[in-house]
Amino acid sequence: MSGDLYWANVVLLCGFEGSDASTSFDDESTPNHTLTAVGNAQIDTAQFKFGSSSALFDGTGDGITTPDSADWDLSDANSDQFTVETWVRFNSLTGEQSLVSQWATSNLSWHIRKLTTHEIQFGWTFNNSGVLTVVTSGASLATDTWYHIAVDKDATGKIRFYVDGVMRGSSTPSNSTIYNSATVLTIGGESNGTARILNGWLDEVRITKGVARYASDSGYTVPVAAFERGGVTAGRAKVWSGSAWAVKPAKVWSGSAWAEKPVKVWNGSAWA
């Protein structure tokens, strides 16, 4: 079985593939949001986690922006789920640096930000004023190392923050709704590329709305390949036709009819 089981929930997916120094960026999710380079944000073929390139930010006046969208309105109720994740490689750890945000003066929503303590913070507001946070502990960030950073919120309202598959912080606030800001989404900084700019690289930025992909205090296995592009295809199996084995789509009885459905296979350590 291949494909993403939650592909219909993916509202942003950026692999940052392209020619070196290009300022053209693609959103590979179904919504296909328009992305615009700010400052010197560009494709870099010298560094990447997967594929052959990543997005480079020099720490000053850079960013990749996309207009406000209902897709960035992540949580209108405590039970609303989401996952925001990316691979990041820091060139410098000086100052505060945002990885992904919908955050601007008087138009606050949420952000994922590296702090001066070298920990990472997920910050949000439910009223465009007071800020709530979940901060990692023991992230031990360093330069020139790729890290998988993820934050998700499950249906109980619990927010978990992970670094390389290990839960480094969590909170179950009484109010986990997030203010629906009208500002742009900024990748690699905040405030349309004017504040807390990343000095480093990003790869495989993904936002999944409506699903907490990891939702585990025990953490998860860090991805070993680029995220799937596209939904799950139906499983296939060999069926005896009476004279020969033939490959046919796997079908499941729905209670009234046979229907093609995705199937899971045990890979030795987990169902996939």
Buried (B, 14 or more C-beta within 10 A) or exposed (E): BEBBBBBEBBBBBBBBBBEEEBBEBBBBBEBEBEBBBBBBBBBBBEBBBBBEBBBBBBBEBBBBBBEBBEBBBBBEEBEBBBBBBBBBBBBEBEEBBBBBBBBBEEBBBBBBBBBEBEBBBBBBBBEEEEBBBBBBEEBEBEEEEBBBBBBBBBEEBBBBBBBBBBBBBBBEBEEBBBBBBEBBBBBBBBBBBBBBBBBBBBBBBBBBBBBBBBBBEEBBEBBEEBBBEEBBEBBEEEEEEEEEEEEEBBBBEEEEEEEBBBBEEEEEEEEE
